[in-house]
């Protein structure tokens, strides 16, 4: 499952997975274009792109820099998803 992280002004959307057993986090990026989306995936911390469709090398350089800058927060959010929802045991 993926959770939304952020949407840029041009509509580019970033989503992340929970932390996987190997310690990586999947990041998926989509950008709306006429009749569909450009798409790319990578795993943190390596930021090695796969399933790239529609993004140029310059686009991927920007996305790589953006993801590396945001990686600490993405990892924190992914760990929270792995831990599951917080449930209060206090009675109202």
FIGUVEX-884190 format. One line per field, with one value per atom (N, C-alpha, C, O, CB): atom name; residue number from 1; residue in three letters; z, x, y. Coordinates in Angstrom, 2 decimals, decimal comma, always signed. Glycine has a CB too. Layout:
BEGIN
nugu (CA/...) .
pavo (NUM/...) .
drenti (ALA/...) .
w (Z/...) .
u (X/...) .
v (Y/...) .
END
This chain:
BEGIN
nugu (N/CA/C/O/CB/N/CA/C/O/CB/N/CA/C/O/CB/N/CA/C/O/CB/N/CA/C/O/CB/N/CA/C/O/CB/N/CA/C/O/CB/N/CA/C/O/CB/N/CA/C/O/CB/N/CA/C/O/CB/N/CA/C/O/CB/N/CA/C/O/CB/N/CA/C/O/CB/N/CA/C/O/CB/N/CA/C/O/CB/N/CA/C/O/CB/N/CA/C/O/CB/N/CA/C/O/CB/N/CA/C/O/CB/N/CA/C/O/CB/N/CA/C/O/CB/N/CA/C/O/CB/N/CA/C/O/CB/N/CA/C/O/CB/N/CA/C/O/CB/N/CA/C/O/CB/N/CA/C/O/CB/N/CA/C/O/CB/N/CA/C/O/CB/N/CA/C/O/CB/N/CA/C/O/CB/N/CA/C/O/CB/N/CA/C/O/CB/N/CA/C/O/CB/N/CA/C/O/CB/N/CA/C/O/CB/N/CA/C/O/CB/N/CA/C/O/CB/N/CA/C/O/CB/N/CA/C/O/CB/N/CA/C/O/CB/N/CA/C/O/CB/N/CA/C/O/CB/N/CA/C/O/CB/N/CA/C/O/CB/N/CA/C/O/CB/N/CA/C/O/CB/N/CA/C/O/CB/N/CA/C/O/CB/N/CA/C/O/CB/N/CA/C/O/CB/N/CA/C/O/CB/N/CA/C/O/CB/N/CA/C/O/CB/N/CA/C/O/CB/N/CA/C/O/CB/N/CA/C/O/CB/N/CA/C/O/CB/N/CA/C/O/CB/N/CA/C/O/CB/N/CA/C/O/CB/N/CA/C/O/CB/N/CA/C/O/CB/N/CA/C/O/CB/N/CA/C/O/CB/N/CA/C/O/CB/N/CA/C/O/CB/N/CA/C/O/CB/N/CA/C/O/CB/N/CA/C/O/CB/N/CA/C/O/CB/N/CA/C/O/CB/N/CA/C/O/CB/N/CA/C/O/CB/N/CA/C/O/CB/N/CA/C/O/CB/N/CA/C/O/CB/N/CA/C/O/CB/N/CA/C/O/CB/N/CA/C/O/CB/N/CA/C/O/CB/N/CA/C/O/CB/N/CA/C/O/CB/N/CA/C/O/CB/N/CA/C/O/CB/N/CA/C/O/CB/N/CA/C/O/CB/N/CA/C/O/CB/N/CA/C/O/CB/N/CA/C/O/CB/N/CA/C/O/CB/N/CA/C/O/CB) .
pavo (1/1/1/1/1/2/2/2/2/2/3/3/3/3/3/4/4/4/4/4/5/5/5/5/5/6/6/6/6/6/7/7/7/7/7/8/8/8/8/8/9/9/9/9/9/10/10/10/10/10/11/11/11/11/11/12/12/12/12/12/13/13/13/13/13/14/14/14/14/14/15/15/15/15/15/16/16/16/16/16/17/17/17/17/17/18/18/18/18/18/19/19/19/19/19/20/20/20/20/20/21/21/21/21/21/22/22/22/22/22/23/23/23/23/23/24/24/24/24/24/25/25/25/25/25/26/26/26/26/26/27/27/27/27/27/28/28/28/28/28/29/29/29/29/29/30/30/30/30/30/31/31/31/31/31/32/32/32/32/32/33/33/33/33/33/34/34/34/34/34/35/35/35/35/35/36/36/36/36/36/37/37/37/37/37/38/38/38/38/38/39/39/39/39/39/40/40/40/40/40/41/41/41/41/41/42/42/42/42/42/43/43/43/43/43/44/44/44/44/44/45/45/45/45/45/46/46/46/46/46/47/47/47/47/47/48/48/48/48/48/49/49/49/49/49/50/50/50/50/50/51/51/51/51/51/52/52/52/52/52/53/53/53/53/53/54/54/54/54/54/55/55/55/55/55/56/56/56/56/56/57/57/57/57/57/58/58/58/58/58/59/59/59/59/59/60/60/60/60/60/61/61/61/61/61/62/62/62/62/62/63/63/63/63/63/64/64/64/64/64/65/65/65/65/65/66/66/66/66/66/67/67/67/67/67/68/68/68/68/68/69/69/69/69/69/70/70/70/70/70/71/71/71/71/71/72/72/72/72/72/73/73/73/73/73/74/74/74/74/74/75/75/75/75/75/76/76/76/76/76/77/77/77/77/77/78/78/78/78/78/79/79/79/79/79/80/80/80/80/80/81/81/81/81/81/82/82/82/82/82/83/83/83/83/83/84/84/84/84/84/85/85/85/85/85/86/86/86/86/86/87/87/87/87/87/88/88/88/88/88/89/89/89/89/89/90/90/90/90/90/91/91/91/91/91/92/92/92/92/92) .
drenti (UNK/UNK/UNK/UNK/UNK/UNK/UNK/UNK/UNK/UNK/UNK/UNK/UNK/UNK/UNK/UNK/UNK/UNK/UNK/UNK/UNK/UNK/UNK/UNK/UNK/UNK/UNK/UNK/UNK/UNK/UNK/UNK/UNK/UNK/UNK/UNK/UNK/UNK/UNK/UNK/UNK/UNK/UNK/UNK/UNK/UNK/UNK/UNK/UNK/UNK/UNK/UNK/UNK/UNK/UNK/UNK/UNK/UNK/UNK/UNK/UNK/UNK/UNK/UNK/UNK/UNK/UNK/UNK/UNK/UNK/UNK/UNK/UNK/UNK/UNK/UNK/UNK/UNK/UNK/UNK/UNK/UNK/UNK/UNK/UNK/UNK/UNK/UNK/UNK/UNK/UNK/UNK/UNK/UNK/UNK/UNK/UNK/UNK/UNK/UNK/UNK/UNK/UNK/UNK/UNK/UNK/UNK/UNK/UNK/UNK/UNK/UNK/UNK/UNK/UNK/UNK/UNK/UNK/UNK/UNK/UNK/UNK/UNK/UNK/UNK/UNK/UNK/UNK/UNK/UNK/UNK/UNK/UNK/UNK/UNK/UNK/UNK/UNK/UNK/UNK/UNK/UNK/UNK/UNK/UNK/UNK/UNK/UNK/UNK/UNK/UNK/UNK/UNK/UNK/UNK/UNK/UNK/UNK/UNK/UNK/UNK/UNK/UNK/UNK/UNK/UNK/UNK/UNK/UNK/UNK/UNK/UNK/UNK/UNK/UNK/UNK/UNK/UNK/UNK/UNK/UNK/UNK/UNK/UNK/UNK/UNK/UNK/UNK/UNK/UNK/UNK/UNK/UNK/UNK/UNK/UNK/UNK/UNK/UNK/UNK/UNK/UNK/UNK/UNK/UNK/UNK/UNK/UNK/UNK/UNK/UNK/UNK/UNK/UNK/UNK/UNK/UNK/UNK/UNK/UNK/UNK/UNK/UNK/UNK/UNK/UNK/UNK/UNK/UNK/UNK/UNK/UNK/UNK/UNK/UNK/UNK/UNK/UNK/UNK/UNK/UNK/UNK/UNK/UNK/UNK/UNK/UNK/UNK/UNK/UNK/UNK/UNK/UNK/UNK/UNK/UNK/UNK/UNK/UNK/UNK/UNK/UNK/UNK/UNK/UNK/UNK/UNK/UNK/UNK/UNK/UNK/UNK/UNK/UNK/UNK/UNK/UNK/UNK/UNK/UNK/UNK/UNK/UNK/UNK/UNK/UNK/UNK/UNK/UNK/UNK/UNK/UNK/UNK/UNK/UNK/UNK/UNK/UNK/UNK/UNK/UNK/UNK/UNK/UNK/UNK/UNK/UNK/UNK/UNK/UNK/UNK/UNK/UNK/UNK/UNK/UNK/UNK/UNK/UNK/UNK/UNK/UNK/UNK/UNK/UNK/UNK/UNK/UNK/UNK/UNK/UNK/UNK/UNK/UNK/UNK/UNK/UNK/UNK/UNK/UNK/UNK/UNK/UNK/UNK/UNK/UNK/UNK/UNK/UNK/UNK/UNK/UNK/UNK/UNK/UNK/UNK/UNK/UNK/UNK/UNK/UNK/UNK/UNK/UNK/UNK/UNK/UNK/UNK/UNK/UNK/UNK/UNK/UNK/UNK/UNK/UNK/UNK/UNK/UNK/UNK/UNK/UNK/UNK/UNK/UNK/UNK/UNK/UNK/UNK/UNK/UNK/UNK/UNK/UNK/UNK/UNK/UNK/UNK/UNK/UNK/UNK/UNK/UNK/UNK/UNK/UNK/UNK/UNK/UNK/UNK/UNK/UNK/UNK/UNK/UNK/UNK/UNK/UNK/UNK/UNK/UNK/UNK/UNK/UNK/UNK/UNK/UNK/UNK/UNK/UNK/UNK/UNK/UNK/UNK/UNK/UNK/UNK/UNK/UNK/UNK/UNK/UNK/UNK/UNK/UNK/UNK/UNK/UNK/UNK/UNK/UNK/UNK/UNK/UNK/UNK/UNK/UNK/UNK/UNK/UNK) .
w (+0,00/+0,00/+0,00/+0,61/+1,20/-0,69/-0,75/-0,12/-0,20/-2,21/+0,53/+1,15/+0,47/+0,11/+2,68/+0,29/-0,35/+0,52/+1,73/-0,64/-0,11/+0,60/+0,30/+1,21/+0,23/-0,98/-1,36/-2,84/-3,62/-1,08/-3,19/-4,59/-4,92/-4,20/-4,86/-6,00/-6,43/-7,23/-7,62/-7,26/-7,48/-8,20/-9,60/-10,09/-8,32/-10,24/-11,59/-11,57/-12,62/-12,35/-10,37/-10,26/-10,00/-9,80/-11,48/-10,00/-9,70/-8,28/-7,33/-9,89/-8,14/-6,84/-6,39/-7,18/-6,94/-5,11/-4,51/-3,50/-2,74/-3,85/-3,50/-2,52/-2,02/-2,70/-3,16/-0,82/-0,20/+0,42/+0,73/+0,86/+0,59/+1,23/+2,70/+3,14/+0,51/+3,44/+4,77/+4,61/+3,53/+5,62/+5,68/+5,65/+5,42/+6,12/+6,97/+4,43/+4,09/+4,99/+5,69/+2,60/+4,97/+5,84/+5,63/+6,56/+5,61/+4,40/+4,13/+4,48/+4,20/+2,65/+5,08/+5,50/+4,45/+4,69/+5,96/+3,26/+2,19/+2,21/+2,83/+0,82/+1,53/+1,36/-0,13/-0,76/+2,22/-0,67/-2,08/-2,19/-1,41/-2,65/-3,18/-3,50/-4,94/-5,84/-3,29/-5,14/-6,47/-6,81/-5,97/-6,56/-8,06/-8,52/-9,77/-10,68/-8,80/-9,80/-10,98/-11,32/-10,44/-10,76/-12,62/-13,10/-14,17/-15,13/-13,66/-14,03/-15,04/-16,36/-16,39/-14,54/-17,44/-18,80/-19,62/-19,15/-19,45/-20,82/-21,67/-21,77/-22,15/-23,07/-21,42/-21,55/-20,68/-21,07/-22,97/-19,52/-18,65/-17,67/-17,24/-19,47/-17,32/-16,32/-16,73/-17,33/-14,94/-16,40/-16,38/-15,03/-14,06/-16,59/-14,96/-13,73/-13,54/-14,51/-13,76/-12,28/-11,94/-10,51/-9,68/-12,12/-10,22/-8,88/-8,50/-9,35/-8,82/-7,19/-6,67/-5,25/-4,65/-6,70/-4,73/-3,35/-2,62/-3,13/-3,24/-1,43/-0,56/+0,29/+0,65/+0,34/+0,61/+0,48/-0,84/-1,08/+1,59/-1,69/-2,88/-3,95/-4,68/-3,46/-4,08/-5,14/-6,52/-7,34/-4,95/-6,74/-8,06/-8,74/-8,24/-7,93/-9,89/-10,56/-11,36/-11,95/-11,48/-11,38/-12,23/-12,62/-12,05/-11,50/-13,58/-14,10/-14,51/-14,25/-13,05/-15,13/-15,54/-16,88/-17,85/-15,62/-16,90/-18,14/-18,24/-17,43/-18,20/-19,23/-19,50/-18,89/-19,34/-19,04/-17,89/-17,26/-18,01/-18,39/-15,78/-18,21/-18,87/-17,83/-16,63/-19,56/-18,31/-17,41/-16,49/-15,30/-18,22/-17,02/-16,19/-15,13/-13,98/-17,06/-15,53/-14,57/-13,44/-12,26/-15,27/-13,79/-12,78/-11,87/-10,68/-13,46/-12,41/-11,56/-10,52/-9,35/-12,42/-10,95/-10,02/-8,98/-7,78/-10,78/-9,44/-8,52/-7,52/-6,34/-9,31/-7,98/-7,10/-6,01/-4,83/-7,91/-6,40/-5,42/-4,43/-3,22/-6,12/-4,93/-4,08/-3,06/-1,88/-4,92/-3,53/-2,66/-1,64/-0,47/-3,49/-2,06/-1,11/-0,03/+1,14/-1,84/-0,39/+0,58/+1,57/+2,75/-0,13/+1,08/+1,90/+2,54/+3,28/+1,07/+2,26/+2,72/+4,23/+4,65/+2,31/+5,07/+6,51/+6,93/+7,73/+7,30/+6,39/+6,75/+6,16/+6,81/+6,28/+4,91/+4,29/+5,10/+5,34/+2,82/+5,54/+6,38/+7,69/+8,13/+6,68/+8,29/+9,55/+9,34/+10,14/+10,11/+8,27/+7,98/+7,66/+8,10/+6,80/+6,92/+6,57/+7,81/+7,89/+5,61/+8,77/+10,02/+10,79/+11,39/+10,89/+10,77/+11,45/+10,81/+11,52/+11,42/+9,49/+8,80/+9,17/+9,35/+7,27/+9,28/+9,63/+11,03/+11,29/+9,54/+11,93/+13,31/+13,43/+14,40/+14,17/+12,46/+12,49/+13,17/+13,66/+13,20/+13,19/+13,78/+15,29/+15,97/+13,44/+15,78/+17,22/+17,81/+17,35/+17,55/+18,83/+19,47/+20,92/+21,64/+19,36/+21,32/+22,71/+23,58/+23,19/+22,81/+24,78/+25,72/+26,82/+27,75/+26,34/+26,70/+27,70/+27,43/+26,28/+27,74/+28,48/+28,33/+28,26/+28,91/+29,52/+27,48/+27,38/+28,68/+28,74/+26,30) .
u (+0,83/+0,00/+0,89/+1,95/-0,95/+0,43/+1,17/+0,35/-0,88/+1,52/+1,06/+0,42/+0,95/+2,12/+0,69/+0,08/+0,45/+1,43/+1,25/-0,79/+2,47/+3,45/+3,25/+3,03/+4,87/+3,33/+3,21/+2,84/+3,10/+4,54/+2,22/+1,92/+2,55/+2,33/+0,38/+3,33/+3,96/+2,99/+1,92/+5,21/+3,36/+2,49/+2,11/+1,03/+3,17/+2,98/+2,67/+1,83/+1,56/+3,95/+1,41/+0,59/+1,37/+0,76/-0,20/+2,69/+3,50/+3,22/+3,30/+5,01/+2,88/+2,47/+3,50/+3,94/+1,06/+3,90/+4,82/+4,06/+3,24/+6,02/+4,32/+3,71/+4,81/+5,81/+2,51/+4,61/+5,61/+4,94/+3,75/+6,42/+5,74/+5,27/+5,69/+6,42/+5,82/+5,24/+5,79/+7,21/+7,60/+4,90/+7,98/+9,33/+9,23/+8,50/+10,11/+9,99/+9,96/+10,92/+11,74/+10,32/+10,82/+11,65/+13,14/+13,93/+11,33/+13,54/+14,96/+15,39/+16,52/+15,26/+14,49/+14,81/+14,62/+14,89/+16,19/+14,15/+13,93/+12,50/+11,61/+14,25/+12,30/+10,97/+10,78/+11,64/+10,80/+9,67/+9,35/+8,73/+7,85/+8,39/+9,21/+8,63/+8,14/+8,88/+9,67/+6,88/+6,28/+5,98/+5,52/+4,98/+6,27/+6,04/+5,17/+5,44/+7,40/+4,14/+3,29/+3,10/+2,99/+1,91/+3,06/+2,80/+1,73/+1,87/+4,11/+0,65/-0,40/+0,07/+0,72/-1,66/-0,27/-0,01/-1,27/-2,18/+1,26/-1,33/-2,49/-2,76/-1,89/-2,27/-3,96/-4,43/-3,68/-3,57/-4,33/-3,16/-2,51/-1,54/-1,71/-1,78/-0,51/+0,47/+1,86/+2,04/+0,12/+2,86/+4,25/+4,41/+3,75/+5,30/+5,30/+5,43/+6,87/+7,58/+4,48/+7,30/+8,61/+8,57/+7,83/+9,75/+9,36/+9,48/+10,95/+11,83/+8,84/+11,19/+12,54/+12,42/+11,34/+13,41/+13,52/+13,59/+14,59/+15,68/+13,98/+14,20/+15,13/+15,86/+15,23/+14,40/+17,10/+17,88/+18,64/+19,22/+18,82/+18,67/+19,53/+19,06/+19,90/+19,61/+17,77/+17,17/+17,61/+18,11/+17,55/+17,42/+17,66/+16,30/+15,41/+18,35/+16,15/+14,85/+14,55/+15,45/+14,81/+13,28/+12,79/+11,35/+10,74/+12,88/+10,82/+9,47/+9,30/+8,26/+8,41/+10,32/+10,28/+9,57/+9,92/+11,71/+8,57/+7,83/+7,48/+6,71/+6,53/+8,06/+7,71/+8,61/+8,59/+6,36/+9,39/+10,29/+11,62/+12,15/+10,51/+12,17/+13,47/+14,59/+14,32/+13,58/+15,82/+16,97/+17,01/+17,31/+18,30/+16,71/+16,67/+15,57/+15,78/+16,45/+14,41/+13,32/+13,78/+13,54/+12,08/+14,43/+14,88/+15,94/+15,99/+15,43/+16,79/+17,78/+17,08/+17,45/+18,74/+16,06/+15,29/+14,59/+14,64/+14,25/+13,94/+13,23/+14,18/+13,85/+12,48/+15,36/+16,36/+16,77/+16,81/+17,60/+17,06/+17,43/+16,30/+16,53/+17,81/+15,06/+13,91/+13,74/+13,54/+12,63/+13,83/+13,63/+14,77/+14,52/+13,55/+16,00/+17,11/+16,96/+17,23/+18,46/+16,53/+16,32/+15,22/+15,30/+15,99/+14,18/+13,02/+13,12/+12,22/+11,77/+14,17/+14,29/+14,12/+13,43/+15,62/+14,72/+14,54/+13,06/+12,63/+15,31/+12,31/+10,90/+10,11/+9,21/+10,31/+10,43/+9,73/+9,96/+9,03/+10,21/+11,22/+11,51/+10,73/+10,21/+13,01/+10,65/+9,89/+8,42/+7,84/+10,02/+7,83/+6,43/+6,24/+5,26/+5,93/+7,17/+7,08/+7,15/+6,44/+8,20/+7,98/+8,06/+6,76/+6,32/+9,22/+6,14/+4,85/+3,79/+2,96/+4,39/+3,81/+2,84/+3,09/+2,15/+2,92/+4,35/+4,69/+4,21/+3,77/+6,21/+4,28/+3,86/+2,36/+1,87/+4,33/+1,63/+0,17/-0,46/+0,24/-0,24/-1,78/-2,49/-2,30/-2,18/-3,98/-2,28/-2,17/-3,56/-4,51/-1,56/-3,68/-4,97/-4,87/-3,96/-5,38/-5,78/-5,80/-6,52/-7,55/-6,47/-5,97/-6,62/-7,32/-7,87/-5,61/-7,30/-7,94/-9,42/-9,83/-7,31/-10,22/-11,67/-11,99/-11,32/-12,45/-13,00/-13,34/-13,87/-14,20/-14,35) .
v (-1,17/+0,00/+1,24/+1,25/-0,01/+2,28/+3,54/+4,65/+4,67/+3,90/+5,58/+6,74/+8,00/+8,08/+6,78/+8,97/+10,23/+10,99/+11,11/+11,08/+11,52/+12,34/+13,82/+14,62/+11,91/+14,18/+15,59/+15,68/+14,77/+16,36/+16,80/+17,10/+18,45/+19,43/+17,11/+18,50/+19,73/+20,59/+20,12/+19,43/+21,84/+22,77/+22,28/+22,60/+24,11/+21,49/+21,00/+19,72/+19,14/+20,74/+19,29/+18,09/+16,81/+15,75/+17,92/+16,88/+15,71/+15,26/+16,04/+16,00/+13,98/+13,41/+12,38/+11,54/+12,75/+12,47/+11,51/+10,68/+11,20/+12,23/+9,37/+8,47/+7,52/+7,30/+7,66/+6,98/+6,12/+4,90/+4,90/+6,89/+3,86/+2,63/+2,64/+3,53/+1,37/+1,64/+1,45/+0,92/+0,49/+0,46/+0,97/+0,42/-1,09/-1,79/+0,74/-1,57/-3,00/-3,77/-3,17/-3,22/-5,09/-5,93/-5,70/-5,86/-7,39/-5,32/-5,09/-3,65/-3,27/-5,36/-2,86/-1,51/-0,45/+0,73/-1,46/-0,84/+0,12/+0,64/+0,05/-0,51/+1,74/+2,33/+2,60/+3,21/+3,65/+2,15/+2,41/+3,79/+4,17/+1,32/+4,55/+5,86/+5,80/+5,44/+7,03/+6,17/+6,21/+7,66/+8,43/+5,33/+8,03/+9,40/+9,34/+8,56/+10,14/+10,18/+10,30/+11,77/+12,62/+9,61/+12,04/+13,39/+13,32/+12,56/+14,05/+14,09/+14,03/+14,65/+15,70/+14,76/+13,97/+14,46/+14,18/+13,50/+13,76/+14,71/+14,46/+12,97/+12,19/+15,05/+12,58/+11,20/+10,19/+9,03/+10,77/+10,61/+9,64/+10,27/+11,41/+8,63/+9,50/+9,92/+9,48/+8,42/+9,35/+10,31/+9,85/+9,16/+9,53/+11,04/+8,17/+7,39/+6,94/+6,66/+6,17/+6,87/+6,31/+5,81/+6,34/+7,38/+4,78/+4,21/+4,15/+4,03/+2,79/+4,24/+4,00/+3,47/+3,53/+5,31/+2,97/+2,54/+3,43/+3,71/+1,04/+3,86/+4,57/+3,54/+2,54/+5,62/+3,70/+4,91/+5,05/+6,11/+4,98/+4,03/+4,05/+5,03/+5,56/+2,67/+5,28/+6,11/+5,62/+6,39/+7,61/+4,33/+3,71/+3,61/+2,93/+2,28/+4,27/+4,36/+3,10/+2,51/+5,56/+2,70/+1,61/+1,94/+2,85/+0,22/+1,21/+1,46/+2,92/+3,52/+1,08/+3,48/+4,89/+5,00/+4,34/+5,49/+5,86/+6,10/+7,58/+8,10/+5,22/+8,27/+9,65/+10,71/+11,86/+9,88/+10,36/+11,33/+11,36/+10,32/+10,99/+12,56/+12,73/+12,55/+12,45/+14,12/+12,51/+12,42/+13,64/+13,51/+12,31/+14,83/+16,03/+15,94/+16,33/+17,28/+15,41/+15,21/+14,29/+14,57/+14,62/+13,19/+12,22/+12,82/+12,49/+10,97/+13,68/+14,36/+15,23/+15,23/+15,21/+15,98/+16,80/+15,92/+16,21/+17,65/+14,84/+13,95/+13,31/+13,17/+12,86/+12,92/+12,32/+13,31/+12,96/+11,88/+14,55/+15,57/+15,81/+15,92/+16,89/+15,89/+16,14/+15,00/+15,25/+16,29/+13,77/+12,61/+12,51/+12,21/+11,32/+12,74/+12,68/+13,74/+13,47/+12,87/+14,94/+16,01/+15,65/+15,98/+17,32/+14,97/+14,62/+13,23/+12,84/+14,69/+12,49/+11,09/+10,93/+10,00/+10,54/+11,77/+11,55/+11,59/+10,76/+12,61/+12,52/+12,62/+11,46/+10,92/+13,95/+11,06/+9,94/+8,67/+7,90/+9,74/+8,44/+7,27/+7,32/+6,29/+7,18/+8,49/+8,62/+8,27/+7,53/+10,05/+8,78/+8,48/+7,00/+6,39/+9,33/+6,42/+5,00/+4,12/+3,11/+4,61/+4,49/+3,73/+3,82/+2,84/+4,24/+4,97/+5,13/+4,24/+3,66/+6,60/+4,12/+3,26/+1,80/+1,03/+3,45/+1,43/+0,05/-0,29/-1,41/-0,18/+0,68/+0,47/+0,30/-0,27/+1,62/+0,79/+0,66/+1,86/+2,75/-0,62/+1,88/+3,01/+3,07/+2,05/+2,93/+4,28/+4,49/+4,34/+4,98/+5,89/+3,50/+3,26/+3,70/+3,29/+1,76/+4,51/+4,99/+3,99/+3,44/+6,38/+3,75/+2,85/+3,62/+3,04/+1,88/+4,93/+5,78/+5,89/+6,06/+7,17/+5,78/+5,95/+7,45/+8,25/+5,28/+7,83/+9,25/+9,82/+11,00/+9,46) .
END
